[in-house]
Amino acid sequence: MIKSLRKKWIYITLITTVLIVFTRITPVKAAANGQLKVHFIDVGDADCILIQQGNKSMLIDAGNNLDEDVIKKYLLNLGIDRFDIIVGTHVDEDHIGSMDAIINDFEIDKIYMPQSDTTTKYLEDVMEAVRKKGLQVTAPVSEEVFNLGEAVCTILAPVSMGYEKLNNYSIVIKLQYGNTSFLFTGDAESVSEREMMRRGFDLSADVLKLGHHGSISSTSDEFLDRVNPQYAVIMLGRNNNYRHPHKRIMEKLKVKKIKVYRTDEKGTVVAESDGEKIIFNKEPGSYNYGK
Ligand SMILES: [Zn+2]
């Protein structure tokens, strides 16, 4: 009797061990499964943000022209072969440089890009890829709301047209997931920030992706007060030639005790939300500024 009981226990222990080992070696699934994952992919002096909720995926910007391989490798490692939505915030190379490659190689449902009078070589490449795939570009409309799984996205900017600088055409999106929120600003400068504030939009967000790589042209005092984030993410290259991030921006963040995550110091940064709290996969970075 005791002998057979012991045998049973040995079997149970053996099966449990096999199960634990199997779970540990099984690769992580692409789907975020009830979580929101925001990947700030390190592409140097450029933006590229992957957002996953459930089995839905969105890409905001696609780095410089030479970042194609880095971005594709990152996406394929996660098992991503399609996007529900891609957003080219504006037509500068460091935002849509590799977007033609993404459109060529991935299945895409919807593309948002702002209308502007100016064209660039990179925009022409993107438009060619769009034509080849038989897709259409949707122009952003301020206050338009769309879903990404259970996340709710609101397009805030551009509010108007006829901007002097291409940066101000940047599509700004606020994403709400449960009680947590993110604000993605592209390279929107203080002109666009003022417009959003004048419209009385609810700009408050837990995470602010700083506009224009931490440049002084963006993140004005009043805008930062209105967003009032706990965390700031800055996408920029190591020892870049633009002296990003700007001294005054970093001082503001430090005074307000906003935790900073920067791709020049930490590489790719991933934020994960369960709808109540946000956890980053890296420790916060420094308040050092570009020199
Ligand atoms: Zn930029």
Residues whose N, C-alpha, C, O or C-beta is under 5 A from the ligand:
A	BS01	ZN	D94 D187
